[in-house]
């Protein structure tokens, strides 16, 4: 174990010594270091903050108070309405794009009934069915709803001998080619009560796939080759689509798109370097979860952590902590498990993994742990950790300076 590990463990334990685990913290120095690095990697490009990767209002507000950060990418319409609605204590967030299509009729009616929300919230679409749902709600209220078209940004190479192209990337929008996007954009522009506000390009195969996974040199090289080819293809296709949509929109309405959004934490450099992009998105980069450890071109500081108490010692080389089954979404494999981080030298049990009510831990460090000691973990993803805690403690150095609620702590469960 390094001195840094010892010092960090002692610092976190001291900061939370008056708190009973399980507990979650945000390390403010790490959070701010990550924020500065996100801004640096994005160059001069505006950064929209992805709320699903935070799910703590304090974290959203803290990011947005810095000049290069503006607007939120929400994950559901009810969440967007909650974030954008002004209250007696909060002005609300004035620019919220819902990153995924909605079919929530009640939320659509609430949006259409509120002029403030209509100005602040933009909905994501990629299908005529989305248009019709929005049109019906907007027409009934005499409202105009802003929408953003999600353009599929996967890479679709066609190796020799294959009858159809491969699909490398997330399964999102069906709108991939310029002709498909233009045809749909024209349909949007012809729809009453709907205004085209932006385009979104999320290159998941670059932004969310680690390109230097530990102990997998050949796989890392293959991923980097894929990402380079995907970036090159998108650098041609994306500007063509943006220019064509802007030209058509200007002809029809006299003004162009308000924004073109792209990228994520893993692709800030390549996304922001495209002059057709007006803003990039980042979320996980603020918290630094383990799934973002394996990137060659940047490194994050672990900022969101949780501690569990040692409650059992099954044998001299094993301790058991309370809870811990905070499994990340996605393909069910060991990478989605939380990682015992401090004290260094602990590992999960291969038969039990991270359990709902208990998690056994092995390793040299286990012998020095006593009943009542705490073990610090990192989650595989970022915002999902907030679904397990009502609040997080803000830590600066070896001092706990405040507690702040998560979405869950504010009584909100949007998915």
C-alpha positions in Angstrom: 0.0 0.0 0.0 1.4 3.4 -0.9 1.6 6.4 1.4 -1.1 8.1 -0.7 -3.5 5.3 -0.1 -2.8 5.4 3.7 -3.2 9.2 3.7 -6.4 9.1 1.7 -7.9 6.4 3.8 -7.0 8.3 7.0 -8.4 11.5 5.6 -11.8 10.0 4.6 -12.1 8.2 7.9 -11.4 11.4 9.8 -13.8 13.4 7.8 -16.7 11.0 8.4 -15.7 9.7 11.9 -19.0 11.1 13.4 -21.1 9.5 10.7 -22.4 5.9 10.7 -21.9 3.9 7.5 -23.3 3.0 5.0 -22.6 6.5 3.7 -21.6 8.2 0.5 -19.3 11.1 0.0 -18.3 13.5 -2.7 -14.6 14.5 -2.4 -14.7 18.2 -3.4 -11.0 18.4 -4.4 -11.4 15.5 -6.8 -14.7 16.8 -8.1 -13.2 20.2 -8.9 -10.1 18.6 -10.4 -12.3 16.5 -12.7 -14.4 19.6 -13.6 -11.3 21.6 -14.6 -10.0 18.6 -16.7 -13.4 18.4 -18.5 -13.2 22.1 -19.3 -9.6 21.7 -20.6 -10.4 18.7 -22.7 -13.4 20.4 -24.2 -11.3 23.4 -25.4 -13.5 26.4 -25.7 -16.6 24.4 -26.3 -19.6 24.7 -24.0 -20.2 21.7 -21.8 -23.8 20.5 -21.1 -24.0 18.5 -17.8 -25.6 15.0 -18.0 -27.8 14.7 -15.0 -28.2 10.9 -15.1 -24.5 10.6 -14.2 -24.9 12.8 -11.1 -28.4 12.7 -9.7 -27.5 15.2 -7.0 -28.8 18.8 -7.4 -25.8 20.2 -5.6 -23.5 18.6 -8.2 -25.5 20.0 -11.1 -25.6 23.5 -9.6 -21.9 23.4 -8.7 -20.9 22.5 -12.3 -23.2 25.0 -13.8 -21.9 27.9 -11.8 -18.7 27.8 -13.8 -18.7 29.7 -17.0 -17.9 27.0 -19.6 -20.8 24.8 -18.3 -24.3 25.6 -19.4 -27.5 23.6 -19.6 -28.5 20.1 -18.5 -29.0 16.9 -20.4 -31.8 15.2 -18.5 -32.9 11.6 -18.8 -36.7 11.8 -18.4 -39.3 14.5 -19.0 -40.6 14.5 -15.3 -37.0 15.0 -14.2 -36.6 17.9 -16.7 -39.8 19.5 -15.5 -38.6 19.2 -11.9 -35.2 20.7 -12.7 -36.6 23.5 -14.8 -39.4 24.6 -12.5 -38.6 27.7 -10.5 -39.5 27.6 -6.8 -39.4 30.1 -3.9 -35.8 29.0 -3.2 -34.5 28.1 -6.6 -34.7 29.8 -10.0 -34.7 26.4 -11.8 -32.4 25.5 -14.7 -33.2 27.5 -17.8 -32.0 25.1 -20.4 -32.8 21.4 -20.1 -32.7 19.0 -23.0 -34.3 15.6 -22.4 -31.8 13.1 -23.8 -34.2 10.3 -24.5 -37.7 10.3 -26.2 -40.7 10.4 -23.9 -44.1 8.8 -24.2 -45.3 10.2 -20.8 -48.7 11.8 -21.6 -49.1 13.4 -18.2 -45.7 15.0 -18.3 -46.3 16.2 -21.9 -49.5 17.9 -20.8 -47.8 19.5 -17.8 -45.0 20.8 -20.1 -47.5 22.2 -22.6 -49.5 24.0 -19.9 -46.6 26.0 -18.6 -45.0 28.8 -20.6 -41.9 28.9 -18.5 -41.3 25.1 -19.0 -41.9 25.4 -22.8 -39.2 28.0 -23.0 -36.7 26.0 -20.9 -37.3 22.3 -22.0 -36.4 20.6 -25.3 -37.6 17.1 -26.1 -35.7 14.4 -27.9 -37.2 12.7 -31.0 -36.2 10.3 -33.7 -39.6 8.9 -34.9 -42.8 10.1 -36.4 -44.6 8.5 -33.5 -42.8 10.9 -31.1 -43.9 13.8 -33.3 -47.6 12.8 -33.1 -47.6 12.4 -29.3 -46.1 15.8 -28.9 -48.3 17.4 -31.5 -51.5 16.1 -29.9 -50.5 17.4 -26.4 -49.2 20.8 -27.8 -52.3 21.3 -30.0 -54.7 20.7 -27.2 -52.9 23.4 -25.1 -52.2 25.8 -28.0 -48.5 25.5 -27.2 -45.3 25.2 -29.2 -42.8 22.5 -28.1 -39.1 22.6 -28.8 -37.5 19.3 -30.1 -34.1 18.0 -30.8 -33.4 15.2 -33.4 -31.2 12.4 -32.2 -29.0 11.3 -35.0 -27.5 7.8 -34.8 -23.7 8.2 -34.4 -22.7 4.6 -34.5 -20.0 3.4 -36.9 -21.3 1.1 -39.6 -18.4 -0.4 -41.6 -19.0 -3.0 -44.2 -16.1 -5.5 -44.3 -15.6 -7.4 -47.6 -17.8 -10.5 -47.7 -20.6 -9.2 -45.4 -24.0 -8.6 -46.9 -24.8 -5.8 -44.5 -22.9 -3.2 -42.5 -21.9 -3.8 -38.9 -23.4 -1.6 -36.2 -20.8 -0.5 -33.7 -22.2 1.8 -31.0 -25.4 2.2 -29.0 -28.8 1.1 -30.4 -30.4 4.5 -30.4 -31.9 6.5 -33.2 -32.9 4.9 -36.6 -31.7 8.1 -38.3 -28.2 7.5 -39.6 -27.7 8.8 -43.1 -28.0 12.4 -44.3 -31.1 11.6 -46.4 -32.9 10.0 -43.5 -32.2 12.9 -41.2 -33.2 15.6 -43.7 -36.4 13.8 -44.5 -37.3 13.6 -40.9 -36.3 17.2 -40.2 -38.5 18.3 -43.0 -41.4 16.4 -41.4 -40.6 18.1 -38.1 -40.6 21.6 -39.7 -44.0 20.9 -41.3 -45.6 19.9 -38.0 -47.7 22.5 -36.3 -46.9 23.4 -32.6 -43.4 22.0 -32.9 -40.1 23.8 -33.3 -36.8 22.2 -34.3 -34.3 23.4 -31.7 -31.2 21.2 -32.1 -29.5 18.0 -33.2 -27.8 15.5 -31.0 -24.9 13.1 -32.0 -23.8 10.7 -29.2 -20.9 8.6 -30.3 -21.2 5.9 -27.6 -18.5 3.7 -29.1 -16.0 6.6 -28.5 -17.4 8.4 -25.5 -18.2 5.4 -23.3 -15.8 2.6 -24.3 -12.5 2.6 -22.4 -9.6 2.4 -24.9 -6.8 1.0 -22.7 -8.4 -1.7 -20.5 -6.0 -3.0 -17.9 -4.1 -6.2 -18.9 -5.8 -6.3 -22.4 -3.2 -4.8 -24.7 -4.6 -6.3 -27.9 -8.2 -5.4 -27.1 -7.1 -1.9 -26.3 -5.4 -1.6 -29.6 -8.4 -2.9 -31.4 -10.7 -0.4 -29.6 -8.4 2.5 -30.4 -8.4 1.5 -34.1 -12.2 1.3 -34.1 -12.5 4.7 -32.4 -10.1 6.4 -34.8 -12.0 5.1 -37.8 -15.4 6.1 -36.2 -14.2 9.6 -35.4 -12.9 10.0 -38.9 -16.2 8.8 -40.4 -18.3 11.1 -38.1 -16.1 14.1 -38.9 -17.4 13.9 -42.4 -21.0 12.8 -41.9 -21.9 15.0 -39.0 -21.0 18.4 -40.6 -22.9 17.4 -43.8 -26.0 16.6 -41.8 -25.7 19.8 -39.7 -25.2 22.0 -42.7 -28.1 20.5 -44.6 -30.5 20.7 -41.7 -29.4 24.3 -41.0 -29.9 25.3 -44.6 -33.4 23.8 -44.7 -34.4 25.2 -41.4 -33.2 28.7 -42.4 -35.1 28.5 -45.6 -38.3 27.5 -43.8 -38.1 29.7 -40.7 -35.4 32.3 -41.2 -33.2 30.9 -38.4 -30.9 28.0 -37.8 -30.5 25.4 -35.1 -30.0 26.7 -31.6 -27.5 23.9 -30.7 -25.7 20.9 -32.0 -24.8 18.5 -29.1 -22.2 15.7 -29.3 -20.0 13.4 -27.3 -19.5 12.4 -23.7 -16.8 12.1 -21.1 -14.7 9.8 -23.3 -14.8 11.8 -26.5 -14.6 15.5 -25.4 -11.5 16.2 -27.6 -12.8 14.7 -30.8 -16.3 16.0 -30.4 -15.3 19.5 -29.6 -12.8 19.7 -32.4 -15.7 19.5 -34.9 -16.7 23.0 -35.9 -20.3 21.9 -36.6 -20.7 21.0 -32.9 -21.7 23.9 -30.6 -21.7 21.9 -27.3 -20.5 18.7 -25.8 -21.9 16.7 -22.9 -20.2 15.3 -19.8 -21.5 13.7 -16.7 -19.5 10.7 -15.4 -16.3 12.6 -15.7 -17.3 14.7 -12.6 -17.5 11.6 -10.3 -14.8 9.4 -11.9 -16.4 5.9 -11.6 -14.3 2.7 -12.3 -15.7 2.2 -15.8 -13.7 5.3 -16.9 -10.4 4.1 -15.5 -9.2 2.5 -18.7 -8.7 5.5 -21.0 -5.4 6.3 -22.5 -5.9 10.0 -23.1 -7.2 11.1 -19.8 -7.5 10.0 -16.1 -10.1 11.0 -13.5 -9.9 11.4 -9.8 -12.3 9.2 -7.8 -14.8 11.8 -6.4 -17.9 9.8 -5.5 -17.3 7.1 -3.0 -19.2 5.0 -0.5 -18.2 3.4 2.8 -19.6 0.2 4.3 -19.0 -1.1 7.9 -17.2 -4.3 8.7 -19.8 -6.5 10.6 -18.3 -10.0 10.5 -15.1 -12.0 10.3 -15.9 -15.4 8.9 -12.2 -16.4 9.0 -8.8 -14.7 9.6 -8.4 -13.7 5.9 -12.0 -12.5 5.3 -14.2 -9.7 6.6 -17.8 -9.1 5.7 -19.3 -5.6 5.2 -23.0 -4.7 5.4 -24.7 -4.2 2.0 -22.8 -3.4 -1.1 -24.8 -4.9 -3.9 -24.8 -1.6 -5.9 -24.5 -3.2 -9.4 -24.2 -1.0 -12.4 -26.5 -1.2 -15.4 -25.3 -2.8 -18.6 -24.0 -6.2 -19.5 -23.8 -8.3 -16.4 -20.1 -9.0 -15.9 -17.5 -8.3 -13.2 -16.8 -4.8 -14.5 -20.3 -3.8 -13.3 -19.5 -4.6 -9.7 -18.4 -2.0 -7.1 -14.7 -2.0 -6.3 -13.3 -2.2 -2.7 -10.9 0.7 -2.9 -9.5 1.5 0.6 -7.8 0.1 2.4 -5.9 -1.2 -0.6 -5.5 -4.9 -1.1 -9.1 -6.1 -0.8 -11.1 -8.1 -3.3 -14.7 -9.4 -3.7 -15.5 -13.0 -3.1 -15.8 -14.9 -6.5 -18.9 -16.8 -5.3 -20.8 -14.0 -3.6 -19.6 -10.8 -5.4 -21.3 -7.7 -4.0 -24.4 -8.8 -2.0 -27.7 -7.1 -1.3 -27.2 -7.3 2.5 -23.6 -8.4 2.9 -20.3 -8.5 0.9 -17.4 -10.7 1.9 -13.9 -9.3 1.2 -10.6 -11.1 1.0 -7.0 -10.0 0.9 -4.1 -9.0 3.0 -5.8 -5.8 4.2 -8.7 -7.9 5.7 -6.5 -9.2 8.5 -6.0 -5.7 9.9 -9.7 -4.8 9.8 -11.8 -5.0 12.9 -15.5 -5.1 13.5 -16.8 -1.6 13.1 -14.1 -0.4 10.7 -15.1 0.9 7.3 -14.2 -0.1 3.8 -14.4 2.5 1.0 -15.8 1.5 -2.4 -16.0 3.0 -5.9 -19.1 2.4 -8.0 -18.7 1.1 -11.6 -20.9 3.9 -12.9 -21.6 7.4 -11.7 -25.1 8.6 -11.0 -26.5 5.2 -10.1 -24.8 5.3 -6.8 -27.3 8.1 -5.8 -30.2 5.7 -6.1 -28.9 3.9 -2.9 -28.4 6.9 -0.6 -30.7 9.7 0.6 -27.8 12.1 0.9 -24.1 12.5 0.3 -21.5 14.1 2.5 -19.3 16.8 1.0 -15.7 16.3 2.1 -12.9 18.8 1.8 -9.6 17.4 3.0 -10.2 15.7 6.3 -13.4 17.7 7.1 -17.0 17.0 6.3 -18.4 20.4 5.4 -22.1 19.6 4.5 -24.6 17.0 3.6 -26.7 17.4 0.5 -29.6 15.3 -0.8 -29.6 13.0 -3.7 -32.6 12.7 -6.1 -33.7 9.9 -3.9 -33.3 12.0 -0.8 -35.5 14.6 -2.4 -38.2 12.0 -2.9 -37.5 11.6 -6.6 -37.2 8.3 -8.5 -37.4 9.1 -12.2 -36.5 5.6 -13.5 
